[in-house]
Structures are given as structure tokens and as C-alpha cells.
Amino acid sequence: MQPMTGAPIFARIAGTGSYLPERIVTNDDLAKTIDTSDEWIAARTGIRQRHVAAEGECTSDLALEAAKRALDAAGMSADEIELIIVGTTTPDVIFPSTATIVQSKLGVAGCPAFDVNAACSGFIYALTVADKFIRSGSVRNALVIGAETLTRMLDWTDRTTAVLFGDGAGAVVLKADSETGILSTHMHADGSKGDLLHNPVGVSKGFLPGEDRAGVVVKMAGNEVFKHAVKALDSVVEEALEANGIDRSEIDWLIPHQANLRIIEATAKRLHMPMDHVVVTVDKHGNTSSGSVPLALDEAVRSGRVARGQLLLLEAFGGGFTWGSALLRY
């Protein structure tokens, strides 16, 4: 990778893509096995259904399909890609990285490929890293993916978490551009709050006493997470606007992390932004973690709502805690 010289460089989104597993699990389906109802779930989260990966369907499989669609939308072939970054907290295996597995499935080799784990903020973090590579002139284009199979680590008897998550993947192709693209990105983390949303097992730490794989489940203090998420997203949104000297009224679309409709509405309210300018997919997808933002972006692009030249604000909050935003001219 040799640095490029000349005019200022932006990373512009040249194409978007997404993929959802075929199997759909509705709230009514969940109500058959746990003490819940469609009304209870929808009233508290806005979620009506979620997609669940099939047996043997891995995170890399979802990521691959999203990547192919993004490449097609960008009019590029896989061998033109100079960098691959996958945001995920549910990799196929511990190593190699899911990014290198996707690279292999795309039939290419040579370019750097690696994962970023920032939970639900994974795509924003991955987008930020790719943006820096392009701005520095190190690469001319990059494939950035957010992909998850979070349903593999749910306790399906726990109605506080089982109703929230789904599987899916979204991807973007970034290309160097001298005129428009990502204006700025902003990332933050607070590791002291990690116990409020986490998975307590791992390679080094091992399993919990007396537990096997059944212990690999998401743990969440929902009310506390909600309060921290609203505050953090409010702050990072204002940070993005101030950094670029842009008034909130100039934003065409807010594309938030799809975790909870109430959090999305709270963020929109603070921006004085009508909900018809907010992309909402949480009702159909649930919380797909790092797949959430690129899935919503792709749906908005393919539906014709998001158009070239519009100003988009992307934001996410996840376990860690991590949070971030990206302001870009599409």
C-alpha cells in the first residue's frame, strides 16, 4: 500500500449491501415458549420480528452475501478491494478472523483483512478505521462489513434478552474521492460499565463454575443500558455536528443503531428531527449489533429514501460500553 498524493481525500460510500437469514421468528413465535407477548415486546422495544441464522450458517456466510451485494452496487470486483474490515462480536471461530474467511470466500488474497470487536458499535469503529486508511492515502478503496449471529449466544428462556436480538449483515464499499464522503467519525468507550452488557465467558477467562457452553449467553441490565445509551448518543451526535460546524437542521437522515425504538425516538427528539427522517428497521430486524447500522443504511438506499448528496448521521452504542458516530455526505 503506497500513499497517494494530491488533493484532499475523502472516503465515499460507493455501494451498499445487506443480507438477512431466511428464517423469521416473530414475537408470537416467542410467546409460545416464554412468558411474553407481541404487545409486551413491541411496547417496550418496537420489535415485531427478527431473523435467525440456519444451522451451519456462520457470520462469514452472512457477511459474504452482504459484501457481494455491496460490490455489485459499487460496480467493483472483489480483486479490486485493498482492505477488508469486519465489525463483529460473533466471529466464526476465535481465529482466523472472520474478515480473512470472507476474503477467502470472495476468492481473493493479499490485501489486509481483520476484525474489529466493539459490540454494537463495531461497524462505526470499522468504518472509522477504513476511513483513516483512505484519508492517509494508504488504500484507495475498502470493504467494511458489520455482521453478527447473536442468536447463537442467547438464553431463549430469558425474555429480557431473547426478544431483543437477531442475525444479519450489512456492508459498504468505500472509495477515495476528492470531493465528498465521510466528513468525520467519533469513537468512545467506557470499560468501567462493561458489566452492564456483556458475555461473561471467554478463552482466557474460561467458563463460569459449573457451566459449559450453556453459559455463553448475553447478560444485560436493561434499564441501566438504556439510560447510558441515550446520554452517550446525545453527546456523540452533538460532537459530530460541532466538529463540522453543521446545524442539526442540515441533516437529511439519521441512521441509528437499531436496538430499541425508544432510544431511537429519544435521539431524534434531541435532534429535533421528525421520525420520517429517521431510518427504522428495528421492527423487522431486532438488534443485529454491528450489522444494525449498515443493514438500515442499505435498506434506505435501496428503497430510494437516501439519495446522492444527502447528509447522513450514523450512530451506535454497544457493550463495553462503546459508542460512536459518523457524519457523511452520501
Stockholm file with secondary structure:
# STOCKHOLM 1.0

chainA/1-330         MQPMTGAPIFARIAGTGSYLPERIVTNDDLAKTIDTSDEWIAARTGIRQRHVAAEGECTSDLALEAAKRALDAAGMSADEIELIIVGTTTPDVIFPSTATIVQSKLGVAGCPAFDVNAACSGFIYALTVADKFIRSGSVRNALVIGAETLTRMLDWTDRTTAVLFGDGAGAVVLKADSETGILSTHMHADGSKGDLLHNPVGVSKGFLPGEDRAGVVVKMAGNEVFKHAVKALDSVVEEALEANGIDRSEIDWLIPHQANLRIIEATAKRLHMPMDHVVVTVDKHGNTSSGSVPLALDEAVRSGRVARGQLLLLEAFGGGFTWGSALLRY
#=GR chainA/1-330 SS CCCCCSSCCEEEEEEEEEECCSEEEEHHHHHTTSSCCHHHHHHHHCCCEEEECCTTCCHHHHHHHHHHHHHHHHTCCGGGCCCEEEECSSCSSSSSCHHHHHHHHTTCCSSCEEEECCGGGHHHHHHHHHHHHHHTTSCSEEEEEEEEEGGGGCCTTCTTTTTTBCEEEEEEEEEEESSCSEEEEEEEECGGGGGGEECCCBTTTBCCTTCCGGGCCCEECHHHHHHHHHHHHHHHHHHHHHHHTCCGGGCCEEEECCSCHHHHHHHHHHTTCCGGGBCCCHHHHCBCGGGHHHHHHHHHHHTTCSCTTCEEEEEEEETTTEEEEEEEEC
#=GC SS_cons         CCCCCSSCCEEEEEEEEEECCSEEEEHHHHHTTSSCCHHHHHHHHCCCEEEECCTTCCHHHHHHHHHHHHHHHHTCCGGGCCCEEEECSSCSSSSSCHHHHHHHHTTCCSSCEEEECCGGGHHHHHHHHHHHHHHTTSCSEEEEEEEEEGGGGCCTTCTTTTTTBCEEEEEEEEEEESSCSEEEEEEEECGGGGGGEECCCBTTTBCCTTCCGGGCCCEECHHHHHHHHHHHHHHHHHHHHHHHTCCGGGCCEEEECCSCHHHHHHHHHHTTCCGGGBCCCHHHHCBCGGGHHHHHHHHHHHTTCSCTTCEEEEEEEETTTEEEEEEEEC
//
